[in-house]
Amino acid sequence: MTQVFEKAAELNRTNLAQVMKGVNALSKTNQSAGIEWADFAKESYAAGAETMKKLAGARTLQSALEIQGAYLKDSYQRLQTQAKVVGDLYKGLAEEVGAPLQGNAAFDPKAFFNSKAFFDPKGIFDPKAFFDPKNFPKLPGLPVSSKLAA
């Protein structure tokens, strides 16, 4: 009997260690992502300020539109780069946290994410049963319609 308790205690220690590794990895990833977003905000602010200076010195509408177009293009490229960096951070987090689950027979992603097993519309809402007059409550003092009683 004590062997069962010892095995359960060891399993709990192992699982707690894996959870703590995951929490630690999440914390580090969020910290890195926060630093990346702060740097991105600084770069965006500096680029916006520089563009405003250029726009203030623009002499014609054509040059102002060219400055604005260049700013928008650069801004979009910065955003794409930032999204890739943050996506890579969280991809690494998913790989690190999911590593213990790989090769684990108890976790089969195909069975876990099977949409047919997960969502069966008939189990949630069956229109025939919902609109069946026999399922409507009988209210006291109200006559029962002959159409509903049939």
ABEGO torsion letter per residue (X at the ends): XAAAAAAAAAAAAAAAAAAAAAAAAAAAAAAAAAAAAAAAAAAAAAAAAAAAAAAAABABAAAAAAAAAAAAAAAAAAAAAAAAAAAAAAAAAAAAAAAAABGBAABBAAAAABAAAABBAAAABBAAAAABAAABBBBBGBBBBAAAAX
